[in-house]
Amino acid sequence: MLSTPIYANRATQETIIYSPSRVYILPALTDGRGKLYSIARLIATGYASFTEKEMHSSKSIDVNTYFESSAVTGARVPKIDIQRGGFSSGLRVNVDSFDIYGDEDMNDDSDENYEEDNDKNNKHHHTYDKTRHRNIRPPHKTKPSNRKTTSVSTSTKKTISGSTSTKKSVPQYDHADVNFTLIIEYIFPYPQSTKPVIGVNGTSPGPLIDVFENDTVIIRVINRLDVPSAIHWHGVRQLGTPDMDGATGLSQCAIPPGHEMIYKFQATPAGSTWYHGHLLEQLTDGLFGPLIIRRRPESYSDLYQSEQVLTVADWYNIPAHTGLVPWHYDRLTNPFGLPPPPDAIVVNGNFTQSLFIPVNGSEVIRFRIISAAAFSMFTISIDGLRLYIIEVDTTTTIPYAVDSFTINVAQRVSFYVNLTELASAYNSSGTPSIYIRIQAIESVYAQDVPNFIPPYENQSYPYPTFFNSLYLAFLSLDSTNSKPTYAASSATPILSNVVPPLDTNILDARPLVRNGDGIPDATHYCYIEVTFGAASNGFGAAFVNNVTYTSDANYMHMRDDPPVGFTSDLYEPLLYQMVRKAGQLAIPSPLLEDGNDLLVIQSDQNGHFLIPYQACVYILINNTAGGEHPFHLHGHNFWIVSSSDYPEAETLYAGDYIQRDTVSVPAGGWAKILFVADNPGAWFFHCHIEWHMADGLAVAMIVAPEQLLTNGYNIPQSGQKQCEALQRFNTTYDPVLPSN
């Protein structure tokens, strides 16, 4: 008997089957009334199976070859649509040959796949040579847990009951309460630099938080700085926990020095994400770390043998809030209010030419790239290798082959490389390692890089200052940590049949799992226009619809507080005001306007937009500025419809847009996004460049205040006490600069 995992995607009713050597993706079947059925459902009910001979067929795309003709009748058997399903006969019955996933385990973010007839990378989508799903518990033996935790974490498992079956073995997963302690403190990790870095548990980046989807994450954050702090869990939905988002002034008061806060939330959605400071430009000084939320089973996990997380950031030699911000607003030395140019690049806390990644016998390696930069965009490539993109932000994609891609601030991209595909120029040379290239946009760096002999042969300043926009890491093919034998300035070979994506958002990457109900039609419209200019006080400022966002809680003092409605109260977050002021928010409701079929979202002219519950909001972001802006929406994912870099995507991928939580809006261009306001709370929508956030390039989406009350949300006592503690601290604040 076979024991082959098979399951269906509830949304699309597509079926994926894992044999010992192949993966088969079978489209949905359609009955005469247009209702979709999955082949997995037929197998589960005893109407279909495969034989051993069929499972080892090499024709993995021609799904007709996997079925034997046999008359099957019954009320639950659909009439098969030949065009949609590709089957003209019944299916042989042998129900005991398979382990069937029950409804409870058919996670829409699991490792399903689907076939696109005209996809240029079709050959990569359907067959894999490795066994898959090392996170699935086999039916006849127990697989040890591969959970990763930090040295200060503890884990208490809580079993969630699952479905049972008298005939089939159904994988059971524990949803755990996972505990971490994170200590925020100044560190001095580089002997050549006197700059105080803000570390977590003594490192920057902070420790990896590695959990499974739907785990309950409990994180104790202790502030040992001499200033307030907070941590935002970037990309986490915070459904039902709007006060755990970590945005000071919106969801919480800052954590005073010497105090701590317990963050507790559900780990969702699954994917590659991160955590970072959301106050006083602390992200720029090192307050960030990776957060990986793993799927069950993890997408493509049996395709690769090892995994690398690369957290990429830009480095400044001067502390952000006390040094760079004053320069940024100095009308004499910086009359145009330009952002401070970075001095170097760091990856996983390492300056360039110090990061080796050994292969250690792996043939296929997954890379998770997290941009924790304050300002820089990066182009990523690895010499002589195709990069197969399989995830953007937290959305799993069909493998999409490129030779490089660009990532903007706060975005994440996962890809794998297959070392058997290494270009012959490197194989024949026998080089022990190859370069991983992380190229920042040169125009934002201080050094005139093109006049250098690349890379670093004429290093002007001692480590760790390079004034160079190119970072080189090393993929050690023989795991000896030897440098490449070829010059880094050598031209890399042009790979066949692979090109960079057309746009930073990588809209050509196709989501692995389609939305079962399609993408909802927009019900509301919101226009966001980005401009820069001088504020009334003469300082450079950013404007959204001619308004500069101000928040005392975020130390964004660009203008006075509004006299009525929402106020930027240092000691009462907007979320608390939504409860206390309920019907007194002074934000106009959406209106119908001439020339628009959708209700138009209104603001209070202070940067607060009122969004009704379950509204499907179409946002047009018009960027009149010269730089590309990464806009991040807290508490929600959104579909990227198109951008001025790729306007054709709107019709090309209609009904199947990619989802992200950070959209890169082209310079002098626009982007269209769509999101469902299903998460009541106060949520930032802002440019993730630190200097633009300080300039006021943000708005607050006030989502469904009435539904927040209906859901029974109350201001937490612990949060109220933290606001009171912050007020006590601010009355006696006497800053002391950290010392080495």
N, C-alpha and C positions, 0 to 999 in steps of 0.2 A: 504494500500500500504506500502511496505517496503521503507525505506530510508537508504540503506546500502552502505557505501563507497566501491568502487571497482576500481582498476586501474591496469595498466600493466606496467611492466618494459620494456622500449623501447629496451634495449640491449638484453634481453633474451626472451621477449614476454611471460614471465610467468605472471600469474594473481594472485592477492591477494585480498581476500574478507573479510571484517570485519562485522560479525553479532553481535548482542548484547552480545553474550556469547562465540563466537568462532572466530577463524581466519582460513581461508581456503586458501591453496596454490595450485594453479592449474597449471600444466605444459603447455608449449606451444603446439599448434597443428601444424601439418606439412602437407602441401599439396603434391600432387604427384610429384612436381618439387623440393621439399625440402625446400620451403619457409615457414618460421615460421609465425604463426598467434597467437594472444592472444585471449582468451575467452572474455576478457574485450572488445576487438575490435568488436567481434560479438554482444555483448550486446549493445555497443554504436551504432551499425548500425541496431539494432532492431531484431537480429536473435536469441537472447538467453535471458533467465531470470531464476529466481528461484522462487519456491513457499515458503511460510512461513514454511510449514512442512519440506521441504527439508533443509532449512537453519538451523533448529534446530536438524538435524540429528547428532548423536553422532559419526558417523564413519568419522571423519574428515580427515583421510588419504586416505580412499577409495573414490576418487573424483568422481567415476562413480555414486555414490548414489545421487549426487546433481543435476542430470539432468533427465528430463522426455523425453521419446522417442517421437519424433514428426518429421515428414518429413519436412525438410527445404531445399529449393533449391534456386539457384540463382548464378549469376556469381561471387559474392564476398564471397561465402561460400566455404571454403577449403575442400578438401577431407581429412578426418581425418586419421592420421596415428595411428593405434591402439597401437603400441608399444611405440611410443613417447608420444601420447596424452592420450591414454587410453579410447577413446570414439569410439563407433561403430555405433552411430545413430545421428540423428539431434538434435537440441535444440529447446525447446519451446520458443515462442516469447512473450515477455511482457516488452517492452522497458521502460515503465514509472515507473518500480519498483525500479530503481537504480539512484543514483547520480554518474555520470561518470566523471572521471578526463580527461581533454583534454590533447593534446600533450604537451602544454606548461607547464603542471604541473606534467608530468611523469618524475620526477627527478630520475636519475639512482642511486643516493645515498639515495633514500627514503626507506621506510620500506617495501621493497619487501623481499620475502623469496623464497627458493626453496628446493626441496626434493632430498636427496641423498639416493639411495636405500640401501647402505651398511653402512650408518653412525651409529656408535654405540650409539650416543645420539639422535637418530631419534625421540624418544618420546617427546623430549623437543622442537621440531622445529615447531610444527604445531598447537597446541591448547593452548590458554591462557584464563584464567578465568576472566580477567578484560576487561572492555571496553577500547578501544584504541584511540590514536590520539587526545589528548586534545589540540593540536596545530592546528587542522583542524577547520575552521569556519563552523559550522553547517548551513544547507541550510535555516533554518527558524528562527535563532536567532544569535546574535553576541556574540562571546566569547571575554572577555576582554583580553588585551595583558598581557603576563607574562614575558615581557622583563625585564631583570635585568641590572641595570647600577650602576656605582659608584656614590658617592655623588657629584662628580665634573663633571659629564657628562651631556650633553644635547642631545636631539634627535630631529631631524627634519625629518619628514616622507616625502618621495617622492613616489607617487603612480606610479606604472608601469602598463600599461594597459595589461589586459589578454584576453584570448579568451572568446567568448560568445556563448551561445547556446539557441535556442528557446525551447528546450525540457528538458535540463538538468541543474542542478545547479553546477557550477564549482567554486571551492574555489579560492579566489583572495588573493594574498599576496602582501604586500607592501615591497619594498626594500628601506630601510631607509639609510639616511646619519646619522651615529652615531658618536657623538663627545665625546672625552675623553681628560682630561688633566692629565698628569703624571709628578710629580715633583720628580726628583732624588736627594736625600740628605742623609747625614749621620744621623743615629738615634742610640740611646742607649736603646734598649728595655728591657735589662736584668740588673737589679740592681747589680747582682753579677758579671757582666762582664764589663770590661772597653773597650772592643773591639768595635770600631765603625762599625756598620752594615750599608750597603747601602740599604736604604729603598725607597719605592715608595709611595708617599702620606702619609708618616709617618709610614708605616708598611713594614714588610718583612715576608712572600711574599707580593708583591704588590697587589692592588685590583684586583678582578676578572673582566675581560673584557668579557662580555656575549653578543653575537650578533647572528644574524641569517645569514645563508648562503646567499651569494651574497649581503649582506649589504655593503655599502661603509663606511669604518672605517676611521675616521679622528682623529688622536691622536697627541696632542701637548705635546712634551716632553721637559721639562725645566731642565737643568743641574745646580744644586746648589752644586755640588761637587767642590773640588779644583783642579781636574784633568779632562781631557776630558772623554767623555762617549758616548755611543750609545746603542740602543736596537734592538735586532734581534727578529723577529716575527717567531718563530720556527714552521715549518710545513706549513706556508702560502705560496702558490705557487708564488705570486707576478707576475702573468701573465700580461704583459704590464706595470708593475711598477718595473723594475729591480733595480731602485735606492732607493726603499723603504725597502730593505731587512735588512738593519741594520748592515751589515758586514763591518767594517771599513777597508779601503784599497781596498776593492773590489767594493762595491756599493756606498760608501759615505765616506766623511771625518768625523772624530769624532766631536762631539758637544763640543765646548770649554766651560770652566766654565763660568757661567753667561749668556750663550746663550741658544737658544731653536731651535727645529726643528719640523716641521709638517710632520708626516707620514700619507700618504693617500693611501689606497689599498682596493681591494675587498676581502671580507671575504670568502675565498675558499681555500682548500676544507673544508667541514663540518667535525666536530669531536672534540676530546679533544686535545688541544695543549697548548702552553705557550709562554711567552716572557721572554727574559733575556739579560743581558749585554754581549757584545761580545768584550770586551776590558779590559786589565789590570787585568784579573782574577776577574772582578767585580761580576760575577755570584757567585763565591765562597764566597764572602762577603755579599750575600743576595739580589743582584739585579736580581730578577725574580718574576714571577707571572703567574697565570693561565689565559688562553685564551680559551673560549669555543665557538665554532661556531656550532650553532644548525641547524639541518635539519628541513625541512618542508615537511611532518610531522617528528617529531623526532622519530628515530627508537626505538621501544619497549616502547614508552613513556606511554602507557596505561598499561604496564605490571608492572611498579613499581610506588609506591606512593611518594617516596622521593628520593633525590639525594644528594650525598656527594662528594665534590672535595677534595682530599688529595694530597697536594704538599709535596713530601718527599725530604729532602736534608740532606747532611752531614754537620756537624758543626766543625769549627776550632776555637780554642781559640786565634789564632794569625792572624792578617790581612794578606791577601793573597799576594799582590804584594810587600808590603814593608817588610814583615816578612818571609813568607813561601817560596817565590821564591828565595831569597838569600840563604836560607838553602838548597833548592832543588839543587842549583848549587854550593854548597860549597864542594870543592874536598877533604877537610880534614874530615868534619863531615859526609858527605854523598858521599863517593867516587864513588858509583855506580849510582848516580843520581836518587835515588828512589823517587817516589812521596811522599809528606808529608802524614802521616797517619792521618785520621780524629779523632776527639776527642769525638764526639757524633752524634746523629741523631735528627733532628727536623722535625716535621710534622705540616704544616700550622703555622709555627712560634712557635710551642709549643714543649718544651722539654718533654721527656717521663714522663709518669704517670701524665700528666696534660691535656690530650685530651680526653674528653668524647663525644660520639656521641649518643644522645638520639634517641630512635626509634620513639617516639611520635605517636604511633598508626599505623605505617607503617608495612605492612606484607612483602612487597618486597622493597628492597632498592638498588639503583644503586650507585656504587662507581666509580669515575674517579680517577685513580692513575697517578700522574705526577711525574716522577723522575727528580728533579732539582739538583741532586747531582753533585759534582765536581769530584768524584772518585768512590763512592761506588755502588755496585750492591746490590739489595734487593730481598729477597724472602718474598712474601706476603701470609698470611693465616688468617683465622678467625676461632677460635675454634668451632668445631662441625658443621660447615656449608660448603656446597658445594659453590664454586664460579663459576658462569656461565659467562664466558668471552663473551662479545658482541662487543668489539671494541679493535683493536690494532692500536696505533697511530691514524690515521684518517680513518681507514678502518673498517666498520661495519661487524661483523661476525655472522654466525649462532651460537646460544648459545652453548658453549662448556664447559662442566662440568669438573672442576679440584678441587683438594683440596688445591693446592698452585701453585704459578708461580713465576718466576724470572724476574725482570725488570732491564735493564741496564740503564746507564746514558742517559738521554734525551728521553727515550722511554715512551710511555703512554699505559696503559691498563685499559679498563672499564669492570666491571663485575657487576652482581646483585646477591644478596643472598635472599633466601626465608626463612623467619624465621619459617615457619611451618615445615621446614625440619631439624630443630635443633636436633642434636643427643640426644637420650634419656638420656644419662648420665647427660646432662646439664638441660634438662627439669625436670627430676626427682629430681635433687638437689635443684631446685628452686633458683638458683643463680640469683641475680638481673642484672648481666652483664657478658659479656664474653670478652676475650682478642682478639684484633686485633694485630697480630704479624707482625712486620716489621724487618726481620733479615738480617743484612748486612753480607757480606763475612768477616769472622772473621780475615782472614790473613792480611787485610789491616788496622786493628785497633790497637791502641797502647797497649791496655790492653791484658794480657793473659786471655781472657775471660773464657776458660774452667775451670780454677782454681778458678773461682768465685763460690759463692753459687748463682745460678741464681734465679731471676734477681734482682740485686741491693741490696740484703740484706746486703752486705758488701760494701756499697758505699764508695769509697776511697776519693773522692773530693766533695766539695759542689756543689749544683746546680749552673750553668747549665752544669758542666763538669761531665760526667759519665764514660768516657773511656769504653764504652760498645757498642757492636755491635747489641744489641737487643733493639728495641723500642716496648713498649707496649701501645697501645691505648685501649679504653674501648667502646664497643658497649653496651649501657645502655638499657637493655630489658624493664625495667619498667620506664625509663626516670627519675630516681631519682639521677643519677650520683653516685650511690654506686658502690664500687669496687667488683669484683668477690669474691665469698666465697671460691673458691678453689685456691690452690697455682699456681702461674704462672709457676713454674717448674714442675707441674704435667704433666704426659704424656697425650697428646690429643688423643681421640679415632680415630681409623682408619676408615674412611668412606668407604662404599661399592661402588664399580663400579666407583671410581674416582681416578685419579693418577695425578702427576705433568706432565706438558708437557715435551716432550723429549728434548727440546732445549729452550734457552732464547727467540728466535724469535717467538715461539709458532706457528710453521708452520702447525701444525695439525688443527688449527682454520681455518675454511673455510669461505671465503668471502661471505657475504649475497647476493651481487650483482655480477654476473659474467660479465666479459667484453664481450660485445655483439659481437665484431669482433674477439674474442679470443685474445691471447697474441701475439703481432707481432714477426716475426722472426728477429733475430739479424742481423744487417748489419755491425756493427763495433765491435771491440774487444779492451778492455783496461786491462792491467795487472797492479795490484797494489801490490807491495811487501813491507811489513812493517818490519823494523829492528830497533834496537837500538844499540848505540855505542858511541864512543867519537868523537866529532867534532875536527876540526883542532886546535881550541883554547884550547882543553883539557876538555871542559865541556861535560857532557852527552847530547846526542841529539838523535832525532828520524829521521828516513830516510824513504822516499817513493821512491822506485827504486833508492836507493843510493843518494837521494837528500833530504836535509833538507830545508823545506820551510822557507823563510825569508820574513818578512814584517816590514818595519819601522812603518807603520801605525798601526800595532798590537803590536809593541814593541817586535818583535821576531828577535833579532839581532844575528842570528846564523852564518852569513857569510856576505860577501860584496854583494852589489846589482849587478845584471848582467849589463854588459856594454852596451848592445844593447837590442832592443825589449822591452818587458814588464819590467818595473822597479818598485820596491816597493817604490813608491813615497808617502811620507807622505801627500802631498797636491794635489794629482791627483789619484783618485781611478782607478782601472783597467777598470771599466765600462767606465769612461771618456776617458781613453786611447784607448779603442776599437773604439770610435768615432773619436778621434783626429788622431790616428795613422793608422786607417783603414787597409791599405795594408802593414803596416810595423811592424807587430807584431812579426816577426821572430820566429814563431812557425811552424814547418813543418806540412804539411797536412797528413792525414791518408795514409798509404801505404799498399800494399799487400806484405806479407812476406812469405817465404817458410814454408810450413807446416800449414798454416792458410788460411781458405777459406774466412775469414772476413777481411775487411780493419782494419788495426791496428792503433789505436789512438797514435799519437806521442806527445812528450813534447819538450819544449825548454831547458830541463835539468835544469830548475829553478823552476819546480813545476807547470808550466802552460801547460794544455792540450787543444788542439784545437778540438772542436766537431762540425761537420757539422749540419746544420738545419735538423730536423726530423730524424736524425740518431737514430737507435735503438741499443743502446750500451750495450754490454755484458761485465760486469766487474768481473774479478776474483781477490778477495782480499786474498792474501797469508800472513798470520800473523805468522811470525817466532818467535815472542816474547812470553814470558811466561804468559802474562795476556790477558784477553778477552777485545776486543776493540770495542766500539760503534761508528760506522762511520755514520755520518749524511751528507746528500746531500741537499744543499740549492736549493730552486726554483723548486724542482721536487719530485715526489714520484717514487718509484721503486718497481718492483716485486722482492721478494727474492726467488730465484730458489731453493737453497739448501745450506747446510753448512756441514762442516766436522762432526758436531754433528748429522746431519740428512741427509746424502747423498741420502737416498731413496726418499726424497721429490721431487727430480727433475723428477723422472718418475711417482711417485705416484700421484702427483698433476699437471702433465704436462697440460698446457693450462689453469690452474686455480690457479696460485700462489697467495699468499697473498701479498698485497702492504703495504709498510711502508715508512717512511722517515729516519729511523735510524735502521741500521742492526748491530747486535752483532756478531762480528767475534771471534770464539772460540780461546782460547789460543793454540798456536802451530798448529792452523788449518787454515781453509779457509771458505770463503763464496762467493757465486755467486749471482749477482744481474743483473737486466735488466731494463733500463729506456729509454724513448723516449725523445730526446733533442728537445722539442717543445717550449722552453722558452729562447729566446736569452738574453744573459747577462753574467756577470762574477759571478760564483757561487762557494762557498767553498765546498769542500768535505773533511771532517776532522774527526779525532777522537774527541769525545766530552768530554773526560777526560781533565779537565783544564790544568793539568801539562803536558800532552802529546801534547796538542795544543801549549803550550808555548815552548815545545821542537821542534816544527816544523813538527808535524805529520799531515800534511795537503797538499792538492793540490788545484789549482784553475781550474775549468772547464770553459773554454772560449767557450761559446756556440754561434755559428752562428753570427759572427760579421757582415757579409754582410746582413743577414736578419734583424739585429738590425737597420741598416741604412735604409733598405727597409721599415721597419715599421715606419720610420720617427722619430726615437728617437733622441733627442737633449740633450746636457748637460744642466740640469736645472740651471737657473740663481741663484736660492736660494742655490743650492748645491755648485756652484762655490764660492758664497759669504761666505759660511760656511768654505770652504777650506781656503779662504783668512783670515777669522777670526781666524782659528786655527793656521795659520802661524804667525799672529800677537801675539797671546797668547804665542806661544812657544818661541818667541824672548825675552819675559819678564818673563818667568816662574820662580816663586819662591815658591816652595811648602810649604804649612803650614799644619801641621798635625792637624786633627780634634780633638776637645776637647769635653769632656762631659759637 
